[in-house]
Amino acid sequence: MRIPAVIALLSLAVFLAPPHLSAQDRRPAVPVPEGVTFRAADIKSEGTRIAAEIFSPTTPAADKLPTIVMSHGWGGTAANLRPDAIVFAKAGYLVVVIDYRGWGNSDSRLIQSDKKPEKKDGKLVAEVIEVREVVDPIDQTADIMNAIHWVAGEKQCDPARIGLWGSSFAGGHVVYVAARDPRVKAFVSQVGSMDARWTIANQAVRNHTFGQGTARTHGTIGYPAAGAKFNNMNGQPVWEKLMQYAPIEDIGRCKNCAKLFIIAENEELFDNKEHAILAHERSTGVKKLITIPGIKHYGVYGEARGRAQQEAIAWFDEHLK
């Protein structure tokens, strides 16, 4: 379990950052090219502040813009997606990129320690523990849903034209969210992972997953250490939450959403036939599957990034503009 360097008795009514600091003050400026405007924002997700980066065209075509909410994959941060967000903004979109709770510039989810809270001066005072840089797809998809709630109230957003973009682990998140929020009119799932039930696929791994859940509920283990490696990726999973995550089973609920799946021909992290290809086969309504030839999983962030961006823009232009 990650415990902050200093654990103090914190009043639940006290903010973790001084109230005079704005969102922009809390994070570095982002260099953007001419024609694109950037600002920072805060979104409350189940009581925790998550950091958002907002990109838009400097000279918008209209007062209300089609909007893209972007989310990163396993162990990533919003900063990794700035090149894509800038390209989408230049194409005429209001773009929101978030850091999940406990990642990047977002605050951590706080959980109560074993010490019983006390009432002092009319306030409940508790000792808390910070949960940071762990992978919890149920929390992460809730953060995306709350980003949609937030941006729908922004003056530049056209709430009738909201799309989602997610890459890698978040390529499954966009399916999960679109199945539950009818405001999502289109999504792009890039090299997406669609099923985490490998966590209960055989008896050995099932014992580990169930054992983790049992131990955590008994208080004999805490959450993983912040940013601990998992298969060379940042962030250990919360196993008992990961076992609940299977967006492949949600794809049938996305019939009214235009669905683009972009896959790497030489995907090495999982079998495309069991993930995006299967999701495409099972889905109904408007859909498309694009295979980028000659690349592996991370090629969409390297040599094929421009191709993937243009495919996404073409899809959003067709279904959000």
C-alpha positions as MATLAB code, in Angstrom:
seq = 'MRIPAVIALLSLAVFLAPPHLSAQDRRPAVPVPEGVTFRAADIKSEGTRIAAEIFSPTTPAADKLPTIVMSHGWGGTAANLRPDAIVFAKAGYLVVVIDYRGWGNSDSRLIQSDKKPEKKDGKLVAEVIEVREVVDPIDQTADIMNAIHWVAGEKQCDPARIGLWGSSFAGGHVVYVAARDPRVKAFVSQVGSMDARWTIANQAVRNHTFGQGTARTHGTIGYPAAGAKFNNMNGQPVWEKLMQYAPIEDIGRCKNCAKLFIIAENEELFDNKEHAILAHERSTGVKKLITIPGIKHYGVYGEARGRAQQEAIAWFDEHLK';
ca = [
       0.000    0.000    0.000;
       1.282    3.455   -0.804;
       1.202    5.733    2.206;
       2.094    9.394    1.741;
       5.367   10.607    3.172;
       3.422   12.481    5.784;
       0.068   11.141    6.951;
      -1.801   13.722    8.922;
      -5.179   14.002   10.522;
      -7.095   15.711    7.769;
     -10.472   17.304    8.127;
     -12.711   16.003    5.387;
     -13.797   19.608    4.876;
     -10.280   20.806    4.011;
      -9.033   20.844    0.434;
      -5.743   19.176   -0.418;
      -4.560   22.251   -2.292;
      -4.886   25.869   -1.153;
      -8.152   27.287   -2.510;
      -6.466   30.313   -4.053;
      -4.587   28.158   -6.540;
      -6.410   27.810   -9.847;
      -6.227   24.759  -12.084;
      -3.797   26.594  -14.333;
      -1.527   27.443  -11.383;
      -1.263   23.783  -10.414;
       0.259   22.571  -13.633;
       2.795   23.670  -16.223;
       1.840   25.593  -19.291;
       1.322   23.515  -22.408;
       2.954   24.804  -25.594;
       0.397   24.866  -28.386;
       0.736   25.972  -31.988;
      -0.942   28.961  -33.538;
      -4.641   28.381  -34.041;
      -5.135   26.305  -30.882;
      -6.147   27.525  -27.430;
      -5.329   25.647  -24.217;
      -6.681   25.925  -20.715;
      -6.647   23.747  -17.617;
      -9.752   22.745  -15.716;
     -10.844   20.736  -12.698;
     -13.549   18.083  -12.772;
     -15.052   16.503   -9.682;
     -15.332   12.751  -10.088;
     -17.060   11.073   -7.162;
     -15.689   13.800   -4.903;
     -12.093   13.691   -6.158;
     -10.587   16.429   -8.328;
      -9.385   15.148  -11.666;
      -7.269   17.333  -13.922;
      -8.450   18.125  -17.417;
      -6.647   19.734  -20.330;
      -8.921   21.597  -22.727;
      -7.960   22.332  -26.317;
     -10.043   24.239  -28.852;
      -9.619   26.144  -32.111;
      -8.650   29.761  -31.500;
     -11.159   30.844  -34.109;
     -14.049   28.398  -33.748;
     -16.402   27.847  -36.642;
     -19.433   28.229  -34.361;
     -20.418   29.007  -30.785;
     -21.097   25.304  -30.128;
     -18.486   22.778  -31.181;
     -18.452   19.028  -31.653;
     -16.568   17.635  -28.693;
     -14.094   14.803  -28.140;
     -13.333   13.389  -24.695;
      -9.965   11.584  -24.722;
      -8.625    8.999  -22.296;
      -5.272    7.304  -22.037;
      -4.309    3.682  -21.629;
      -2.677    1.638  -18.883;
      -0.264    3.804  -16.904;
      -0.519    6.808  -19.213;
      -1.322   10.449  -18.512;
      -3.015   13.313  -20.305;
       0.386   14.732  -21.212;
       0.984   11.736  -23.490;
      -2.081   12.651  -25.555;
      -1.347   16.331  -26.146;
      -0.085   15.804  -29.718;
      -3.366   14.098  -30.651;
      -5.525   16.637  -28.796;
      -3.834   19.518  -30.627;
      -4.444   17.896  -34.016;
      -8.126   17.324  -33.165;
      -8.535   20.910  -31.954;
      -6.984   22.230  -35.166;
      -9.584   20.145  -37.011;
     -12.341   22.130  -35.313;
     -13.128   20.200  -32.134;
     -13.420   21.070  -28.481;
     -11.163   18.473  -26.869;
     -11.050   17.350  -23.251;
      -8.186   15.147  -22.060;
      -8.261   13.802  -18.503;
      -5.928   12.262  -15.978;
      -7.676    9.490  -14.074;
      -7.900    9.743  -10.300;
      -4.468    9.187   -8.808;
      -2.620    9.755  -12.091;
      -0.796   12.717  -13.592;
      -2.057   16.033  -12.253;
      -5.220   14.605  -10.689;
      -5.714   14.215   -6.961;
      -5.662   10.783   -5.418;
      -8.607    8.832   -4.150;
      -8.449    8.842   -0.360;
      -9.471    5.942    1.808;
      -9.845    5.883    5.550;
      -7.145    4.188    7.611;
      -7.930    1.719   10.371;
      -7.973    4.520   12.884;
     -11.522    5.458   13.857;
     -12.591    8.995   12.823;
     -13.135   11.550   15.552;
     -15.504   14.480   15.826;
     -13.707   17.725   16.653;
     -15.282   21.173   16.701;
     -18.248   19.923   14.693;
     -16.042   18.348   12.018;
     -15.268   14.734   11.292;
     -11.494   14.261   11.352;
      -9.984   11.114    9.907;
      -6.626    9.653    9.053;
      -6.555    8.872    5.365;
      -4.405    6.920    2.937;
      -3.704    8.002   -0.616;
      -4.424    5.534   -3.430;
      -2.254    6.558   -6.350;
      -1.147    5.114   -9.681;
      -3.088    1.873   -9.513;
      -5.199    0.549  -12.386;
      -8.911    0.316  -11.626;
     -11.059    0.232  -14.786;
     -14.287    0.751  -12.859;
     -12.969    4.011  -11.373;
     -11.419    5.045  -14.687;
     -14.604    4.598  -16.691;
     -16.497    6.537  -14.007;
     -13.982    9.364  -14.509;
     -14.711    9.393  -18.255;
     -18.444    9.476  -17.588;
     -17.963   12.408  -15.236;
     -15.855   14.190  -17.856;
     -18.852   13.905  -20.193;
     -21.144   15.331  -17.516;
     -18.697   18.194  -17.032;
     -18.114   19.122  -20.650;
     -21.828   18.981  -21.451;
     -22.121   22.076  -19.244;
     -19.362   24.005  -21.017;
     -20.502   26.865  -23.230;
     -18.424   25.739  -26.231;
     -19.700   22.146  -26.131;
     -22.548   20.963  -28.295;
     -23.977   18.215  -26.046;
     -25.685   16.637  -29.056;
     -22.282   15.994  -30.691;
     -20.027   14.284  -28.167;
     -17.493   11.647  -29.153;
     -14.991    9.508  -27.268;
     -11.418    8.584  -28.185;
      -9.507    5.953  -26.251;
      -6.287    4.082  -26.860;
      -5.050    0.692  -25.645;
      -6.741   -0.063  -22.286;
      -8.974    2.974  -22.854;
      -9.901    1.523  -26.233;
     -12.136   -0.724  -24.158;
     -13.182    2.113  -21.854;
     -14.879    3.979  -24.712;
     -17.047    0.919  -25.405;
     -17.933    0.568  -21.723;
     -18.915    4.248  -21.456;
     -20.752    4.507  -24.785;
     -22.874    1.518  -23.761;
     -24.052    3.486  -20.714;
     -24.273    7.094  -21.901;
     -26.505    7.759  -24.936;
     -24.915   11.180  -25.425;
     -21.901    9.463  -26.992;
     -22.619    9.667  -30.717;
     -19.297    8.276  -31.979;
     -16.140    6.704  -30.640;
     -12.674    5.766  -31.823;
     -11.165    2.729  -30.140;
      -7.467    2.558  -30.960;
      -5.558   -0.727  -30.404;
      -8.199   -1.467  -27.794;
      -8.223   -4.180  -25.149;
     -11.787   -5.391  -24.612;
     -11.763   -8.113  -21.963;
      -9.976   -8.440  -18.611;
     -11.516  -11.753  -17.624;
      -8.124  -13.376  -18.057;
      -7.970  -12.574  -14.343;
     -10.287  -15.550  -13.737;
      -9.394  -17.635  -16.807;
      -7.813  -20.569  -14.966;
      -7.674  -21.819  -11.416;
      -4.238  -20.445  -10.586;
      -4.956  -16.861  -11.642;
      -8.489  -17.131  -10.247;
      -7.081  -18.038   -6.846;
      -4.802  -15.005   -7.006;
      -7.603  -12.624   -8.022;
     -10.062  -13.884   -5.456;
      -7.311  -14.000   -2.838;
      -6.526  -10.338   -3.447;
     -10.147   -9.363   -2.968;
     -10.477  -11.446    0.185;
      -7.282  -10.072    1.703;
      -8.247   -6.482    0.955;
     -11.679   -6.859    2.507;
     -10.103   -8.391    5.608;
      -7.617   -5.539    5.798;
      -4.573   -7.793    5.572;
      -3.314   -6.076    2.410;
      -3.697   -2.561    1.100;
      -3.573   -1.166   -2.416;
      -0.523   -1.685   -4.636;
       2.428    0.678   -4.387;
       2.157    3.751   -6.589;
       3.285    3.092  -10.144;
       4.507   -0.439   -9.412;
       5.384   -2.207  -12.647;
       3.022   -4.733  -14.212;
       4.357   -6.462  -17.323;
       6.657   -3.474  -17.925;
       3.719   -1.062  -17.657;
       3.218    1.488  -14.893;
       0.534    0.613  -12.376;
      -0.490   -2.621  -10.720;
      -4.157   -3.547  -11.170;
      -6.754   -3.836   -8.463;
      -7.402   -7.470   -9.368;
     -10.902   -7.848   -7.994;
     -11.974   -4.738   -9.932;
     -10.232   -5.844  -13.112;
     -12.178   -9.129  -13.150;
     -15.423   -7.133  -13.499;
     -14.268   -5.442  -16.695;
     -15.366   -6.926  -20.032;
     -16.483   -4.220  -22.494;
     -16.681   -6.886  -25.207;
     -19.969   -7.820  -23.539;
     -21.192   -4.197  -23.788;
     -20.680   -3.693  -27.510;
     -24.254   -4.728  -28.314;
     -25.520   -1.739  -26.334;
     -23.671    0.711  -28.620;
     -25.910    0.321  -31.682;
     -26.746    4.043  -31.820;
     -23.097    5.093  -31.621;
     -20.812    5.191  -34.674;
     -17.916    2.864  -33.866;
     -14.405    2.947  -35.333;
     -11.886    0.296  -34.333;
      -8.253    0.890  -35.302;
      -5.914   -2.072  -34.826;
      -2.229   -2.802  -35.330;
      -1.570   -5.573  -37.845;
       1.215   -7.055  -35.716;
      -0.416   -6.548  -32.308;
       1.764   -8.294  -29.729;
      -0.003   -7.629  -26.415;
      -3.191   -9.585  -27.113;
      -5.032  -11.353  -29.929;
      -6.989   -8.861  -32.033;
      -9.446  -11.641  -32.907;
     -10.551  -11.772  -29.266;
     -10.715   -8.011  -28.812;
     -11.379   -5.322  -31.458;
     -12.109   -7.738  -34.305;
     -14.606   -9.615  -32.151;
     -16.134   -6.328  -30.951;
     -16.534   -5.212  -34.561;
     -18.151   -8.528  -35.517;
     -20.597   -8.383  -32.608;
     -21.543   -4.725  -33.019;
     -24.533   -3.466  -34.956;
     -25.271   -0.096  -36.482;
     -22.589    2.134  -38.007;
     -19.151    0.564  -37.606;
     -15.765    0.301  -39.257;
     -12.557   -1.663  -38.685;
      -9.209   -0.331  -39.899;
      -5.978   -2.310  -39.743;
      -2.772   -0.281  -39.878;
      -0.264   -2.518  -41.662;
       3.225   -3.319  -40.479;
       3.029   -1.977  -36.925;
       2.911   -3.364  -33.423;
       0.819   -2.035  -30.538;
       2.927    1.031  -29.758;
       3.267    1.971  -33.416;
       0.139    4.132  -33.103;
       2.185    6.444  -30.872;
       5.175    6.365  -33.193;
       5.456    5.811  -36.915;
       1.676    5.440  -37.463;
       0.496    8.245  -35.190;
      -0.307   10.608  -38.030;
      -2.251    7.920  -39.893;
      -4.268    7.057  -36.777;
      -5.027   10.739  -36.134;
      -6.311   11.282  -39.654;
      -8.513    8.173  -39.515;
     -10.011    9.437  -36.254;
     -10.630   12.925  -37.652;
     -12.306   11.511  -40.757;
     -14.585    9.383  -38.551;
     -15.520   12.226  -36.223;
     -16.025   14.589  -39.175;
     -18.475   12.132  -40.696;
     -20.450   11.472  -37.516;
     -20.126   14.610  -35.359;
     -20.020   17.436  -37.881;
];
